[in-house]
Amino acid sequence: MKININIETDNSAFWNHDEDSENPTFDYSEVERILKEIMPKFEYRDSGKCIDINGNTVGSYSINKEVA
């Protein structure tokens, strides 16, 4: 089996913009949230979209269940 997951992390859902700092920090919890959302779908879907907390499509996943 092969699982491919592509998540583009350029948008604001993945970055904390602290008012006290000029540099935003990456928020890994959004990646975790997306992975938790798509993992249950692996059993009944071979592909789908990754959606961020704001409802934007930020990537995709696909599963090849054939054994090489």
All heavy atoms as TSV, in Angstrom:
chain	resi	resn	atom	element	x	y	z
A	1	MET	N	N	0.855	-1.172	0.000
A	1	MET	CA	C	0.000	0.000	0.000
A	1	MET	C	C	0.897	1.229	0.000
A	1	MET	O	O	1.963	1.252	0.605
A	1	MET	CB	C	-0.900	0.023	1.234
A	1	MET	CG	C	-1.775	1.220	1.240
A	1	MET	SD	S	-2.925	1.475	2.629
A	1	MET	CE	C	-3.282	-0.067	3.294
A	2	LYS	N	N	0.432	2.264	-0.677
A	2	LYS	CA	C	1.154	3.528	-0.732
A	2	LYS	C	C	0.169	4.655	-0.442
A	2	LYS	O	O	-0.897	4.733	-1.050
A	2	LYS	CB	C	1.779	3.710	-2.113
A	2	LYS	CG	C	2.652	4.921	-2.235
A	2	LYS	CD	C	3.332	4.932	-3.607
A	2	LYS	CE	C	4.291	6.081	-3.710
A	2	LYS	NZ	N	4.972	6.099	-5.019
A	3	ILE	N	N	0.541	5.532	0.503
A	3	ILE	CA	C	-0.293	6.679	0.860
A	3	ILE	C	C	0.484	7.954	0.540
A	3	ILE	O	O	1.615	8.121	1.003
A	3	ILE	CB	C	-0.661	6.663	2.355
A	3	ILE	CG1	C	-1.437	5.400	2.692
A	3	ILE	CG2	C	-1.458	7.915	2.723
A	3	ILE	CD1	C	-1.670	5.204	4.176
A	4	ASN	N	N	-0.107	8.822	-0.261
A	4	ASN	CA	C	0.490	10.108	-0.598
A	4	ASN	C	C	-0.379	11.215	-0.007
A	4	ASN	O	O	-1.590	11.228	-0.228
A	4	ASN	CB	C	0.568	10.302	-2.112
A	4	ASN	CG	C	1.545	9.360	-2.743
A	4	ASN	OD1	O	2.711	9.313	-2.362
A	4	ASN	ND2	N	1.082	8.581	-3.710
A	5	ILE	N	N	0.264	12.121	0.728
A	5	ILE	CA	C	-0.438	13.262	1.312
A	5	ILE	C	C	0.340	14.514	0.951
A	5	ILE	O	O	1.545	14.595	1.200
A	5	ILE	CB	C	-0.554	13.139	2.844
A	5	ILE	CG1	C	-1.293	11.860	3.227
A	5	ILE	CG2	C	-1.258	14.366	3.423
A	5	ILE	CD1	C	-1.246	11.535	4.704
A	6	ASN	N	N	-0.346	15.475	0.370
A	6	ASN	CA	C	0.265	16.748	-0.004
A	6	ASN	C	C	-0.518	17.865	0.677
A	6	ASN	O	O	-1.722	18.007	0.456
A	6	ASN	CB	C	0.228	16.931	-1.527
A	6	ASN	CG	C	0.817	18.250	-1.956
A	6	ASN	OD1	O	1.767	18.726	-1.366
A	6	ASN	ND2	N	0.232	18.845	-2.977
A	7	ILE	N	N	0.173	18.636	1.530
A	7	ILE	CA	C	-0.467	19.750	2.224
A	7	ILE	C	C	0.380	20.997	2.003
A	7	ILE	O	O	1.552	21.035	2.379
A	7	ILE	CB	C	-0.610	19.474	3.739
A	7	ILE	CG1	C	-1.436	18.206	3.992
A	7	ILE	CG2	C	-1.256	20.675	4.430
A	7	ILE	CD1	C	-1.485	17.782	5.447
A	8	GLU	N	N	-0.211	21.995	1.376
A	8	GLU	CA	C	0.454	23.282	1.178
A	8	GLU	C	C	0.201	24.135	2.418
A	8	GLU	O	O	-0.948	24.347	2.804
A	8	GLU	CB	C	-0.096	23.983	-0.069
A	8	GLU	CG	C	0.165	23.247	-1.357
A	8	GLU	CD	C	1.642	23.214	-1.733
A	8	GLU	OE1	O	2.366	24.169	-1.401
A	8	GLU	OE2	O	2.056	22.219	-2.344
A	9	THR	N	N	1.265	24.608	3.033
A	9	THR	CA	C	1.137	25.307	4.317
A	9	THR	C	C	1.413	26.805	4.213
A	9	THR	O	O	1.850	27.427	5.175
A	9	THR	CB	C	2.094	24.685	5.346
A	9	THR	OG1	O	3.438	24.803	4.862
A	9	THR	CG2	C	1.762	23.225	5.596
A	10	ASP	N	N	1.135	27.378	3.063
A	10	ASP	CA	C	1.428	28.798	2.864
A	10	ASP	C	C	0.386	29.743	3.460
A	10	ASP	O	O	0.692	30.903	3.700
A	10	ASP	CB	C	1.542	29.100	1.367
A	10	ASP	CG	C	2.718	28.395	0.726
A	10	ASP	OD1	O	3.650	28.009	1.443
A	10	ASP	OD2	O	2.697	28.229	-0.509
A	11	ASN	N	N	-0.819	29.267	3.695
A	11	ASN	CA	C	-1.849	30.226	4.111
A	11	ASN	C	C	-1.888	30.437	5.629
A	11	ASN	O	O	-1.204	29.772	6.399
A	11	ASN	CB	C	-3.224	29.855	3.542
A	11	ASN	CG	C	-3.833	28.638	4.176
A	11	ASN	OD1	O	-3.485	28.247	5.282
A	11	ASN	ND2	N	-4.765	28.006	3.490
A	12	SER	N	N	-2.697	31.358	6.061
A	12	SER	CA	C	-2.701	31.815	7.456
A	12	SER	C	C	-3.136	30.767	8.467
A	12	SER	O	O	-2.823	30.899	9.653
A	12	SER	CB	C	-3.591	33.055	7.594
A	12	SER	OG	O	-4.931	32.735	7.296
A	13	ALA	N	N	-3.824	29.719	8.053
A	13	ALA	CA	C	-4.265	28.687	8.990
A	13	ALA	C	C	-3.086	27.960	9.643
A	13	ALA	O	O	-3.224	27.379	10.714
A	13	ALA	CB	C	-5.156	27.674	8.283
A	14	PHE	N	N	-1.928	28.026	9.018
A	14	PHE	CA	C	-0.752	27.297	9.504
A	14	PHE	C	C	0.250	28.187	10.240
A	14	PHE	O	O	1.298	27.707	10.660
A	14	PHE	CB	C	-0.036	26.632	8.324
A	14	PHE	CG	C	-0.881	25.597	7.651
A	14	PHE	CD1	C	-1.655	25.932	6.560
A	14	PHE	CD2	C	-0.908	24.296	8.107
A	14	PHE	CE1	C	-2.442	24.983	5.924
A	14	PHE	CE2	C	-1.687	23.344	7.492
A	14	PHE	CZ	C	-2.459	23.685	6.398
A	15	TRP	N	N	-0.057	29.446	10.387
A	15	TRP	CA	C	0.919	30.375	10.965
A	15	TRP	C	C	0.302	31.175	12.103
A	15	TRP	O	O	-0.803	31.692	11.984
A	15	TRP	CB	C	1.442	31.321	9.887
A	15	TRP	CG	C	2.195	30.572	8.846
A	15	TRP	CD1	C	1.700	30.031	7.697
A	15	TRP	CD2	C	3.573	30.223	8.886
A	15	TRP	NE1	N	2.693	29.379	7.022
A	15	TRP	CE2	C	3.864	29.476	7.725
A	15	TRP	CE3	C	4.604	30.475	9.788
A	15	TRP	CZ2	C	5.123	28.982	7.453
A	15	TRP	CZ3	C	5.869	29.979	9.506
A	15	TRP	CH2	C	6.115	29.245	8.354
A	16	ASN	N	N	1.032	31.272	13.205
A	16	ASN	CA	C	0.629	32.116	14.334
A	16	ASN	C	C	1.253	33.488	14.151
A	16	ASN	O	O	2.468	33.611	14.028
A	16	ASN	CB	C	1.123	31.518	15.659
A	16	ASN	CG	C	0.379	30.269	16.033
A	16	ASN	OD1	O	-0.822	30.170	15.823
A	16	ASN	ND2	N	1.080	29.308	16.581
A	17	HIS	N	N	0.418	34.486	14.143
A	17	HIS	CA	C	0.894	35.860	13.994
A	17	HIS	C	C	0.810	36.549	15.349
A	17	HIS	O	O	-0.189	37.175	15.683
A	17	HIS	CB	C	0.055	36.603	12.945
A	17	HIS	CG	C	0.172	36.002	11.589
A	17	HIS	ND1	N	1.208	36.287	10.745
A	17	HIS	CD2	C	-0.599	35.100	10.932
A	17	HIS	CE1	C	1.078	35.619	9.630
A	17	HIS	NE2	N	-0.013	34.879	9.719
A	18	ASP	N	N	1.864	36.406	16.131
A	18	ASP	CA	C	1.934	36.993	17.456
A	18	ASP	C	C	2.129	38.502	17.334
A	18	ASP	O	O	3.007	38.968	16.616
A	18	ASP	CB	C	3.096	36.366	18.226
A	18	ASP	CG	C	3.147	36.775	19.678
A	18	ASP	OD1	O	2.271	37.539	20.115
A	18	ASP	OD2	O	4.067	36.309	20.377
A	19	GLU	N	N	1.314	39.249	18.037
A	19	GLU	CA	C	1.394	40.713	17.966
A	19	GLU	C	C	2.725	41.245	18.489
A	19	GLU	O	O	3.163	42.317	18.105
A	19	GLU	CB	C	0.241	41.331	18.751
A	19	GLU	CG	C	-1.114	41.056	18.148
A	19	GLU	CD	C	-2.244	41.612	18.986
A	19	GLU	OE1	O	-1.984	42.427	19.893
A	19	GLU	OE2	O	-3.387	41.221	18.736
A	20	ASP	N	N	3.376	40.507	19.382
A	20	ASP	CA	C	4.634	40.957	19.975
A	20	ASP	C	C	5.852	40.636	19.111
A	20	ASP	O	O	6.955	41.048	19.423
A	20	ASP	CB	C	4.826	40.320	21.356
A	20	ASP	CG	C	3.746	40.756	22.323
A	20	ASP	OD1	O	3.200	41.858	22.146
A	20	ASP	OD2	O	3.451	39.981	23.254
A	21	SER	N	N	5.653	39.886	18.038
A	21	SER	CA	C	6.783	39.480	17.204
A	21	SER	C	C	6.500	39.816	15.746
A	21	SER	O	O	5.366	39.740	15.284
A	21	SER	CB	C	7.005	37.970	17.345
A	21	SER	OG	O	7.992	37.535	16.442
A	22	GLU	N	N	7.550	40.163	15.037
A	22	GLU	CA	C	7.410	40.457	13.614
A	22	GLU	C	C	7.366	39.182	12.778
A	22	GLU	O	O	6.877	39.194	11.654
A	22	GLU	CB	C	8.583	41.321	13.144
A	22	GLU	CG	C	8.589	42.699	13.730
A	22	GLU	CD	C	9.772	43.517	13.234
A	22	GLU	OE1	O	10.365	43.159	12.206
A	22	GLU	OE2	O	10.085	44.519	13.893
A	23	ASN	N	N	7.898	38.088	13.323
A	23	ASN	CA	C	7.991	36.841	12.575
A	23	ASN	C	C	6.926	35.841	13.031
A	23	ASN	O	O	6.902	35.454	14.195
A	23	ASN	CB	C	9.376	36.209	12.768
A	23	ASN	CG	C	10.476	37.106	12.264
A	23	ASN	OD1	O	10.314	37.766	11.246
A	23	ASN	ND2	N	11.581	37.137	12.970
A	24	PRO	N	N	6.054	35.417	12.118
A	24	PRO	CA	C	5.063	34.394	12.482
A	24	PRO	C	C	5.748	33.045	12.720
A	24	PRO	O	O	6.822	32.778	12.188
A	24	PRO	CB	C	4.144	34.342	11.268
A	24	PRO	CG	C	4.937	34.911	10.149
A	24	PRO	CD	C	5.941	35.843	10.745
A	25	THR	N	N	5.122	32.216	13.537
A	25	THR	CA	C	5.648	30.870	13.802
A	25	THR	C	C	4.705	29.828	13.219
A	25	THR	O	O	3.488	30.026	13.177
A	25	THR	CB	C	5.819	30.627	15.309
A	25	THR	OG1	O	4.563	30.836	15.960
A	25	THR	CG2	C	6.857	31.560	15.901
A	26	PHE	N	N	5.284	28.715	12.780
A	26	PHE	CA	C	4.495	27.649	12.171
A	26	PHE	C	C	3.673	26.939	13.233
A	26	PHE	O	O	4.159	26.631	14.320
A	26	PHE	CB	C	5.411	26.653	11.461
A	26	PHE	CG	C	4.659	25.655	10.640
A	26	PHE	CD1	C	4.083	26.025	9.445
A	26	PHE	CD2	C	4.518	24.349	11.069
A	26	PHE	CE1	C	3.376	25.112	8.682
A	26	PHE	CE2	C	3.819	23.427	10.315
A	26	PHE	CZ	C	3.250	23.812	9.127
A	27	ASP	N	N	2.414	26.634	12.914
A	27	ASP	CA	C	1.491	25.971	13.834
A	27	ASP	C	C	1.274	24.532	13.384
A	27	ASP	O	O	0.465	24.263	12.499
A	27	ASP	CB	C	0.173	26.729	13.875
A	27	ASP	CG	C	-0.805	26.162	14.886
A	27	ASP	OD1	O	-0.456	25.199	15.590
A	27	ASP	OD2	O	-1.923	26.698	14.974
A	28	TYR	N	N	2.003	23.598	13.981
A	28	TYR	CA	C	1.898	22.188	13.619
A	28	TYR	C	C	0.537	21.595	13.965
A	28	TYR	O	O	0.144	20.577	13.405
A	28	TYR	CB	C	2.996	21.376	14.304
A	28	TYR	CG	C	4.363	21.621	13.714
A	28	TYR	CD1	C	5.219	22.564	14.265
A	28	TYR	CD2	C	4.785	20.918	12.590
A	28	TYR	CE1	C	6.465	22.802	13.708
A	28	TYR	CE2	C	6.033	21.153	12.033
A	28	TYR	CZ	C	6.869	22.095	12.597
A	28	TYR	OH	O	8.095	22.325	12.039
A	29	SER	N	N	-0.197	22.216	14.866
A	29	SER	CA	C	-1.490	21.658	15.266
A	29	SER	C	C	-2.493	21.640	14.106
A	29	SER	O	O	-3.389	20.801	14.072
A	29	SER	CB	C	-2.064	22.416	16.457
A	29	SER	OG	O	-2.375	23.750	16.126
A	30	GLU	N	N	-2.350	22.547	13.157
A	30	GLU	CA	C	-3.263	22.537	11.996
A	30	GLU	C	C	-2.967	21.335	11.103
A	30	GLU	O	O	-3.881	20.703	10.579
A	30	GLU	CB	C	-3.166	23.847	11.219
A	30	GLU	CG	C	-4.065	23.915	9.998
A	30	GLU	CD	C	-5.554	23.775	10.303
A	30	GLU	OE1	O	-5.973	23.820	11.470
A	30	GLU	OE2	O	-6.331	23.614	9.340
A	31	VAL	N	N	-1.703	20.983	10.943
A	31	VAL	CA	C	-1.345	19.779	10.178
A	31	VAL	C	C	-1.907	18.551	10.894
A	31	VAL	O	O	-2.503	17.668	10.270
A	31	VAL	CB	C	0.181	19.658	10.003
A	31	VAL	CG1	C	0.540	18.340	9.332
A	31	VAL	CG2	C	0.730	20.830	9.213
A	32	GLU	N	N	-1.749	18.497	12.200
A	32	GLU	CA	C	-2.274	17.383	12.984
A	32	GLU	C	C	-3.794	17.273	12.835
A	32	GLU	O	O	-4.343	16.185	12.658
A	32	GLU	CB	C	-1.909	17.570	14.453
A	32	GLU	CG	C	-2.415	16.464	15.352
A	32	GLU	CD	C	-2.063	16.685	16.809
A	32	GLU	OE1	O	-1.619	17.779	17.181
A	32	GLU	OE2	O	-2.250	15.736	17.579
A	33	ARG	N	N	-4.479	18.407	12.869
A	33	ARG	CA	C	-5.936	18.410	12.747
A	33	ARG	C	C	-6.371	17.850	11.392
A	33	ARG	O	O	-7.283	17.036	11.294
A	33	ARG	CB	C	-6.475	19.850	12.930
A	33	ARG	CG	C	-8.000	19.914	13.039
A	33	ARG	CD	C	-8.496	21.314	12.755
A	33	ARG	NE	N	-8.241	21.720	11.393
A	33	ARG	CZ	C	-8.925	21.284	10.322
A	33	ARG	NH1	N	-9.897	20.414	10.458
A	33	ARG	NH2	N	-8.617	21.708	9.121
A	34	ILE	N	N	-5.663	18.257	10.323
A	34	ILE	CA	C	-5.982	17.771	8.981
A	34	ILE	C	C	-5.740	16.269	8.883
A	34	ILE	O	O	-6.570	15.525	8.347
A	34	ILE	CB	C	-5.182	18.544	7.914
A	34	ILE	CG1	C	-5.676	19.990	7.823
A	34	ILE	CG2	C	-5.280	17.857	6.552
A	34	ILE	CD1	C	-4.809	20.900	6.974
A	35	LEU	N	N	-4.612	15.797	9.406
A	35	LEU	CA	C	-4.317	14.358	9.358
A	35	LEU	C	C	-5.364	13.556	10.117
A	35	LEU	O	O	-5.808	12.497	9.644
A	35	LEU	CB	C	-2.919	14.086	9.912
A	35	LEU	CG	C	-1.768	14.597	9.067
A	35	LEU	CD1	C	-0.446	14.396	9.799
A	35	LEU	CD2	C	-1.731	13.943	7.697
A	36	LYS	N	N	-5.783	14.036	11.266
A	36	LYS	CA	C	-6.830	13.344	12.038
A	36	LYS	C	C	-8.153	13.330	11.280
A	36	LYS	O	O	-8.938	12.396	11.416
A	36	LYS	CB	C	-7.015	14.007	13.397
A	36	LYS	CG	C	-5.907	13.688	14.360
A	36	LYS	CD	C	-6.141	14.365	15.698
A	36	LYS	CE	C	-5.068	13.996	16.692
A	36	LYS	NZ	N	-5.253	14.662	17.992
A	37	GLU	N	N	-8.404	14.360	10.498
A	37	GLU	CA	C	-9.641	14.432	9.717
A	37	GLU	C	C	-9.642	13.443	8.548
A	37	GLU	O	O	-10.660	12.833	8.246
A	37	GLU	CB	C	-9.834	15.853	9.194
A	37	GLU	CG	C	-11.109	16.032	8.395
A	37	GLU	CD	C	-11.242	17.463	7.910
A	37	GLU	OE1	O	-11.385	18.363	8.750
A	37	GLU	OE2	O	-11.210	17.659	6.680
A	38	ILE	N	N	-8.503	13.299	7.878
A	38	ILE	CA	C	-8.492	12.446	6.677
A	38	ILE	C	C	-8.216	10.973	6.974
A	38	ILE	O	O	-8.626	10.114	6.204
A	38	ILE	CB	C	-7.504	12.968	5.612
A	38	ILE	CG1	C	-6.058	12.881	6.080
A	38	ILE	CG2	C	-7.871	14.371	5.172
A	38	ILE	CD1	C	-5.019	13.210	5.013
A	39	MET	N	N	-7.544	10.656	8.069
A	39	MET	CA	C	-7.170	9.265	8.336
A	39	MET	C	C	-8.355	8.296	8.368
A	39	MET	O	O	-8.263	7.215	7.791
A	39	MET	CB	C	-6.347	9.171	9.620
A	39	MET	CG	C	-4.921	9.641	9.405
A	39	MET	SD	S	-3.903	9.688	10.893
A	39	MET	CE	C	-4.083	8.039	11.511
A	40	PRO	N	N	-9.470	8.634	9.001
A	40	PRO	CA	C	-10.599	7.694	8.990
A	40	PRO	C	C	-11.161	7.427	7.582
A	40	PRO	O	O	-11.786	6.398	7.344
A	40	PRO	CB	C	-11.651	8.385	9.861
A	40	PRO	CG	C	-10.901	9.357	10.690
A	40	PRO	CD	C	-9.733	9.787	9.858
A	41	LYS	N	N	-10.921	8.328	6.659
A	41	LYS	CA	C	-11.434	8.180	5.297
A	41	LYS	C	C	-10.639	7.167	4.483
A	41	LYS	O	O	-11.096	6.720	3.439
A	41	LYS	CB	C	-11.424	9.534	4.583
A	41	LYS	CG	C	-12.316	10.558	5.263
A	41	LYS	CD	C	-12.188	11.913	4.623
A	41	LYS	CE	C	-13.043	12.927	5.374
A	41	LYS	NZ	N	-12.885	14.267	4.817
A	42	PHE	N	N	-9.438	6.808	4.939
A	42	PHE	CA	C	-8.582	5.882	4.193
A	42	PHE	C	C	-9.255	4.535	3.950
A	42	PHE	O	O	-8.982	3.876	2.959
A	42	PHE	CB	C	-7.261	5.643	4.924
A	42	PHE	CG	C	-6.329	6.830	4.962
A	42	PHE	CD1	C	-5.175	6.770	5.707
A	42	PHE	CD2	C	-6.588	8.000	4.267
A	42	PHE	CE1	C	-4.297	7.844	5.754
A	42	PHE	CE2	C	-5.726	9.080	4.306
A	42	PHE	CZ	C	-4.573	8.992	5.053
A	43	GLU	N	N	-10.122	4.118	4.846
A	43	GLU	CA	C	-10.768	2.811	4.719
A	43	GLU	C	C	-11.770	2.753	3.572
A	43	GLU	O	O	-11.986	1.695	2.998
A	43	GLU	CB	C	-11.463	2.439	6.022
A	43	GLU	CG	C	-10.495	2.129	7.137
A	43	GLU	CD	C	-11.202	1.621	8.374
A	43	GLU	OE1	O	-12.098	0.768	8.240
A	43	GLU	OE2	O	-10.856	2.101	9.461
A	44	TYR	N	N	-12.394	3.878	3.245
A	44	TYR	CA	C	-13.455	3.840	2.236
A	44	TYR	C	C	-13.261	4.807	1.069
A	44	TYR	O	O	-14.092	4.858	0.175
A	44	TYR	CB	C	-14.823	4.075	2.887
A	44	TYR	CG	C	-14.981	5.391	3.593
A	44	TYR	CD1	C	-15.460	6.512	2.932
A	44	TYR	CD2	C	-14.661	5.520	4.948
A	44	TYR	CE1	C	-15.615	7.722	3.579
A	44	TYR	CE2	C	-14.813	6.727	5.604
A	44	TYR	CZ	C	-15.293	7.819	4.916
A	44	TYR	OH	O	-15.439	9.014	5.566
A	45	ARG	N	N	-12.174	5.579	1.062
A	45	ARG	CA	C	-11.892	6.491	-0.051
A	45	ARG	C	C	-10.459	6.335	-0.508
A	45	ARG	O	O	-9.555	6.263	0.305
A	45	ARG	CB	C	-12.073	7.938	0.400
A	45	ARG	CG	C	-13.399	8.469	0.044
A	45	ARG	CD	C	-13.443	9.971	0.229
A	45	ARG	NE	N	-14.828	10.304	0.437
A	45	ARG	CZ	C	-15.257	11.297	1.133
A	45	ARG	NH1	N	-14.414	12.115	1.702
A	45	ARG	NH2	N	-16.535	11.509	1.264
A	46	ASP	N	N	-10.251	6.323	-1.808
A	46	ASP	CA	C	-8.902	6.205	-2.357
A	46	ASP	C	C	-8.226	7.561	-2.563
A	46	ASP	O	O	-7.016	7.625	-2.772
A	46	ASP	CB	C	-8.923	5.454	-3.691
A	46	ASP	CG	C	-9.274	3.994	-3.512
A	46	ASP	OD1	O	-9.076	3.459	-2.404
A	46	ASP	OD2	O	-9.745	3.382	-4.478
A	47	SER	N	N	-8.992	8.639	-2.501
A	47	SER	CA	C	-8.408	9.968	-2.667
A	47	SER	C	C	-9.381	11.018	-2.135
A	47	SER	O	O	-10.560	10.746	-1.940
A	47	SER	CB	C	-8.094	10.251	-4.140
A	47	SER	OG	O	-9.276	10.269	-4.900
A	48	GLY	N	N	-8.843	12.205	-1.889
A	48	GLY	CA	C	-9.691	13.285	-1.412
A	48	GLY	C	C	-8.899	14.552	-1.206
A	48	GLY	O	O	-7.702	14.621	-1.486
A	49	LYS	N	N	-9.583	15.561	-0.697
A	49	LYS	CA	C	-8.987	16.875	-0.470
A	49	LYS	C	C	-8.603	17.038	0.997
A	49	LYS	O	O	-9.248	16.483	1.878
A	49	LYS	CB	C	-9.980	17.975	-0.828
A	49	LYS	CG	C	-10.369	18.017	-2.277
A	49	LYS	CD	C	-11.383	19.110	-2.507
A	49	LYS	CE	C	-11.821	19.154	-3.960
A	49	LYS	NZ	N	-12.815	20.224	-4.177
A	50	CYS	N	N	-7.587	17.846	1.234
A	50	CYS	CA	C	-7.221	18.281	2.574
A	50	CYS	C	C	-7.763	19.698	2.739
A	50	CYS	O	O	-7.472	20.574	1.922
A	50	CYS	CB	C	-5.708	18.283	2.760
A	50	CYS	SG	S	-4.947	16.657	2.593
A	51	ILE	N	N	-8.556	19.897	3.775
A	51	ILE	CA	C	-9.230	21.173	3.997
A	51	ILE	C	C	-8.719	21.786	5.301
A	51	ILE	O	O	-8.693	21.119	6.335
A	51	ILE	CB	C	-10.763	20.979	4.098
A	51	ILE	CG1	C	-11.304	20.178	2.910
A	51	ILE	CG2	C	-11.478	22.314	4.260
A	51	ILE	CD1	C	-11.191	20.867	1.579
A	52	ASP	N	N	-8.329	23.065	5.264
A	52	ASP	CA	C	-7.857	23.714	6.492
A	52	ASP	C	C	-9.034	24.161	7.351
A	52	ASP	O	O	-10.204	24.023	6.972
A	52	ASP	CB	C	-6.885	24.860	6.186
A	52	ASP	CG	C	-7.540	26.105	5.609
A	52	ASP	OD1	O	-8.789	26.218	5.587
A	52	ASP	OD2	O	-6.796	27.000	5.166
A	53	ILE	N	N	-8.733	24.687	8.532
A	53	ILE	CA	C	-9.747	25.092	9.502
A	53	ILE	C	C	-10.656	26.197	8.968
A	53	ILE	O	O	-11.790	26.357	9.413
A	53	ILE	CB	C	-9.084	25.521	10.842
A	53	ILE	CG1	C	-10.094	25.625	11.969
A	53	ILE	CG2	C	-8.337	26.841	10.680
A	53	ILE	CD1	C	-10.572	24.311	12.483
A	54	ASN	N	N	-10.180	26.934	7.962
A	54	ASN	CA	C	-10.963	28.013	7.362
A	54	ASN	C	C	-11.808	27.554	6.177
A	54	ASN	O	O	-12.485	28.352	5.544
A	54	ASN	CB	C	-10.033	29.146	6.915
A	54	ASN	CG	C	-9.268	29.746	8.066
A	54	ASN	OD1	O	-9.811	29.913	9.154
A	54	ASN	ND2	N	-8.007	30.047	7.848
A	55	GLY	N	N	-11.740	26.254	5.856
A	55	GLY	CA	C	-12.532	25.713	4.755
A	55	GLY	C	C	-11.846	25.757	3.407
A	55	GLY	O	O	-12.465	25.446	2.384
A	56	ASN	N	N	-10.580	26.126	3.378
A	56	ASN	CA	C	-9.832	26.188	2.117
A	56	ASN	C	C	-9.217	24.835	1.778
A	56	ASN	O	O	-8.722	24.136	2.658
A	56	ASN	CB	C	-8.704	27.218	2.230
A	56	ASN	CG	C	-9.216	28.595	2.523
A	56	ASN	OD1	O	-10.107	29.098	1.851
A	56	ASN	ND2	N	-8.655	29.221	3.543
A	57	THR	N	N	-9.231	24.495	0.508
A	57	THR	CA	C	-8.522	23.304	0.049
A	57	THR	C	C	-7.035	23.610	0.046
A	57	THR	O	O	-6.592	24.538	-0.619
A	57	THR	CB	C	-8.980	22.890	-1.362
A	57	THR	OG1	O	-10.387	22.610	-1.323
A	57	THR	CG2	C	-8.225	21.666	-1.854
A	58	VAL	N	N	-6.274	22.836	0.824
A	58	VAL	CA	C	-4.835	23.084	0.950
A	58	VAL	C	C	-4.000	21.894	0.503
A	58	VAL	O	O	-2.788	21.896	0.661
A	58	VAL	CB	C	-4.451	23.475	2.397
A	58	VAL	CG1	C	-5.061	24.814	2.764
A	58	VAL	CG2	C	-4.873	22.405	3.386
A	59	GLY	N	N	-4.648	20.898	-0.053
A	59	GLY	CA	C	-3.891	19.741	-0.517
A	59	GLY	C	C	-4.791	18.581	-0.875
A	59	GLY	O	O	-6.005	18.738	-1.020
A	60	SER	N	N	-4.156	17.427	-0.970
A	60	SER	CA	C	-4.899	16.223	-1.360
A	60	SER	C	C	-4.201	14.987	-0.793
A	60	SER	O	O	-3.058	15.059	-0.343
A	60	SER	CB	C	-4.968	16.116	-2.882
A	60	SER	OG	O	-3.656	16.011	-3.403
A	61	TYR	N	N	-4.945	13.887	-0.813
A	61	TYR	CA	C	-4.359	12.602	-0.431
A	61	TYR	C	C	-4.817	11.550	-1.424
A	61	TYR	O	O	-5.867	11.680	-2.062
A	61	TYR	CB	C	-4.738	12.201	0.994
A	61	TYR	CG	C	-6.202	11.891	1.194
A	61	TYR	CD1	C	-6.688	10.602	1.021
A	61	TYR	CD2	C	-7.103	12.884	1.539
A	61	TYR	CE1	C	-8.032	10.310	1.187
A	61	TYR	CE2	C	-8.442	12.610	1.716
A	61	TYR	CZ	C	-8.905	11.313	1.547
A	61	TYR	OH	O	-10.235	11.047	1.709
A	62	SER	N	N	-3.998	10.531	-1.582
A	62	SER	CA	C	-4.371	9.401	-2.423
A	62	SER	C	C	-3.780	8.139	-1.824
A	62	SER	O	O	-2.737	8.171	-1.178
A	62	SER	CB	C	-3.887	9.595	-3.869
A	62	SER	OG	O	-2.486	9.646	-3.915
A	63	ILE	N	N	-4.458	7.044	-2.060
A	63	ILE	CA	C	-4.057	5.758	-1.512
A	63	ILE	C	C	-4.064	4.734	-2.635
A	63	ILE	O	O	-5.052	4.599	-3.356
A	63	ILE	CB	C	-5.020	5.304	-0.403
A	63	ILE	CG1	C	-5.048	6.345	0.713
A	63	ILE	CG2	C	-4.619	3.941	0.139
A	63	ILE	CD1	C	-6.187	6.168	1.666
A	64	ASN	N	N	-2.971	4.038	-2.779
A	64	ASN	CA	C	-2.881	2.932	-3.719
A	64	ASN	C	C	-2.811	1.667	-2.865
A	64	ASN	O	O	-1.807	1.404	-2.221
A	64	ASN	CB	C	-1.632	3.071	-4.596
A	64	ASN	CG	C	-1.521	1.976	-5.606
A	64	ASN	OD1	O	-2.209	0.967	-5.542
A	64	ASN	ND2	N	-0.641	2.155	-6.573
A	65	LYS	N	N	-3.880	0.893	-2.863
A	65	LYS	CA	C	-3.983	-0.275	-1.974
A	65	LYS	C	C	-3.361	-1.527	-2.579
A	65	LYS	O	O	-3.343	-2.563	-1.928
A	65	LYS	CB	C	-5.437	-0.515	-1.612
A	65	LYS	CG	C	-5.999	0.614	-0.780
A	65	LYS	CD	C	-7.433	0.377	-0.380
A	65	LYS	CE	C	-7.934	1.547	0.438
A	65	LYS	NZ	N	-9.320	1.417	0.823
A	66	GLU	N	N	-2.846	-1.434	-3.778
A	66	GLU	CA	C	-2.197	-2.589	-4.404
A	66	GLU	C	C	-0.840	-2.819	-3.752
A	66	GLU	O	O	-0.095	-1.884	-3.482
A	66	GLU	CB	C	-2.016	-2.365	-5.895
A	66	GLU	CG	C	-3.325	-2.300	-6.647
A	66	GLU	CD	C	-3.111	-2.102	-8.132
A	66	GLU	OE1	O	-2.013	-2.410	-8.629
A	66	GLU	OE2	O	-4.053	-1.621	-8.769
A	67	VAL	N	N	-0.519	-4.075	-3.521
A	67	VAL	CA	C	0.783	-4.439	-2.953
A	67	VAL	C	C	1.745	-4.646	-4.105
A	67	VAL	O	O	1.460	-5.396	-5.040
A	67	VAL	CB	C	0.674	-5.713	-2.101
A	67	VAL	CG1	C	2.032	-6.098	-1.558
A	67	VAL	CG2	C	-0.324	-5.501	-0.968
A	68	ALA	N	N	2.879	-3.973	-4.050
A	68	ALA	CA	C	3.859	-4.066	-5.145
A	68	ALA	C	C	4.647	-5.343	-5.072
A	68	ALA	O	O	4.883	-5.927	-4.092
A	68	ALA	CB	C	4.787	-2.875	-5.097
